[in-house]
Amino acid sequence: MGYEFWAERFKTPFAEIDLIFQTPEKVFVMVEVKSIGKKGYERYRVSSKQRMRLKRAHQYFCSRFKKVEFHLALVDLDLDRSHLDSPLNKRPEVTLLKDFLSFT
């Protein structure tokens, strides 16, 4: 059994959370989604000001639920893959950085 979708664009007094899921183990997973165009620029997609707002939103959510994780999903929108034959190769690549707020 997979994650259950719980909310999108969830508003807290501090920030809006893009996606929230709940695991079968009743852990809430908050996900901030950012697009990237070039590899190596991931760390610049969340400013220090936004990171602070997200930390406060995470703390707000943690005060209401026992188990909460916060991840960053980086979506590579560089779809210039015309050299590849399969249309399946045109899907964006997603990189998930688990517990990204703990790295600040």
WOTA-V900791 format. One record per residue. N is the residue number from 1. OMEGA is omega in degrees with one decimal (none if undefined). Layout:
n	omega
N	OMEGA
N	OMEGA
//
This chain:
n	omega
1	-175.5
2	178.9
3	176.2
4	176.7
5	-176.7
6	-178.6
7	169.9
8	-178.7
9	-178.1
10	-176.5
11	170.5
12	176.4
13	-173.1
14	-177.3
15	175.1
16	179.4
17	-174.6
18	-177.1
19	173.4
20	177.1
21	173.2
22	-179.6
23	175.1
24	178.5
25	178.3
26	173.4
27	175.4
28	179.9
29	177.7
30	-176.7
31	171.1
32	-176.8
33	178.2
34	175.3
35	175.8
36	179.6
37	-178.0
38	176.7
39	178.8
40	-178.6
41	-175.1
42	-174.6
43	-180.0
44	-176.3
45	177.3
46	-178.2
47	179.4
48	177.8
49	178.9
50	178.4
51	178.6
52	177.2
53	179.2
54	176.2
55	179.0
56	177.1
57	177.2
58	178.2
59	177.4
60	-179.5
61	178.9
62	179.6
63	-178.7
64	-178.4
65	-174.5
66	-173.8
67	-177.4
68	173.3
69	178.6
70	-177.5
71	176.2
72	176.7
73	178.6
74	-176.9
75	-179.9
76	-177.8
77	177.1
78	-175.3
79	179.1
80	-179.9
81	-175.4
82	179.7
83	178.7
84	-174.0
85	-171.5
86	176.2
87	177.9
88	-179.6
89	-179.2
90	176.7
91	178.9
92	177.2
93	-179.8
94	175.6
95	-178.9
96	174.9
97	-176.7
98	177.9
99	-174.0
100	178.4
101	179.6
102	-179.0
103	-177.0
104	none
//
